[in-house]
Amino acid sequence: MSVEVTVRFAPNLKFQYVLRDEQVADRMVSGQWLDKQFVELGAEPLRPSGKVLIADKVLAVAHAAGQARFRDDADWGNDFARHAIGALGRGAISVDVDAMAITY
C-alpha cells in the first residue's frame, strides 16, 4: 500500500510525495518532528487564540518552509510528507499553502 501527500503553493506549483506504508513515521515521532520544525522555522499559529491543532501545524510548517525548501531539499520534503501523514493518520492529504487549507 502507499500513501500520498501533495503540497501546493499555486495552481501550477505542487510537490507530490508517494510513500510506502512502512515509510510513514509513528504518530508521536511525527508530532515531535512537527513541533521542532514549527519552532525552528518560526511558524506562526493560524488561530487568534494561539491554539495549534495538528492540521494547523502541518499547514503552518509548510507555509513557513516555503516553496524553495520543498524545491531545494528533497530529503526535507520527504520527511515532511512522512511526518504529515504520520501525525494526521490519513492515507492521503493535500496541503494547499496558497489557500491555507488541508484536505483529506
N, C-alpha and C positions, 0 to 999 in steps of 0.2 A: 504494500500500500504506500501511497505517497500523500504528502500534504503540500499546500501551495500558499505562498504569500506574494501579494502584489503590492508594491509601494509606488503610488502615482503622485507626481509633482505637477503635472499638467496633462491635458488630454493626450498629448503625443509623447510624453516623457514618463516612462514607467520602468520599474525594475521588478523582475519576476524571479522567484526562487521556488524550485520544486525540490522537496526533501523526502527522503525515505522516513518512515515512522521512527526507525531507530536513531535517526539524527536529531529528533526533537528532544530538547532539554526537559528535565524534570521541572515541575511547576515551581517548587521552592527555589531551585537554582535559577530559573528564568526570572522570578521576581527579584532576586538579589542582583542579577545582571542588569535588569532594567533600572533598579534603584541606583546602582552605581553609574550607569550611563546618564540617567536623569541629572544627577549631581554634577558629574564631570563635564557634561555638555551645557550646563547652565539652563536646563529646560525650565519652563515656567508652567505652573498649574493652569489648567484651562478653565477652571471654575472660580468664580469670585470668592467662594468660601475657602478656597485653598485645598479642599478635599481632592485627592487624586485617586481615581479609580484605575484599575489595571488597564482598561482600554484607553483611558485618557493618557496614561503613562506611555503606552506604546505609541500613540499618536504624537505626544509631546517629544519623545526621543527621536522619532523620525523627522519631525519638524526641526528640532534643534540640530540634528546631524546634517540636514540639508542634502540636496541632490548631489553635491560634489563628493560627500563622504560615500554615498552609495555608488557613485560612478568610479571613484578613485580607489576604493578599498573593498575589493570583492570579499575578502575574509570577514571584514566587519559586517557587510551586508548579509552574508550567510549567517553570522552569529545573531544578527538582529532577527532574521527570519526564524531561526530555530528557537530563539527565546520568546519571540512574539507568539508563535504557535503554542509553545510550552506554557506560557503564562495564561493564555486565553482558553486553552483546551479545545480548540476548534480544528477542523480538518482543512479549512481554507479561510483566509482573511484577505481583505483588500483594505489597505491603508491609503486613503486619499488625503494627502497632505494639503493639496490645493483647496479642497472643500472642508478640511479639518473634520473628517468623518471616517469611521471604520464600519465595514460591512462584512458579514459572515456568509 
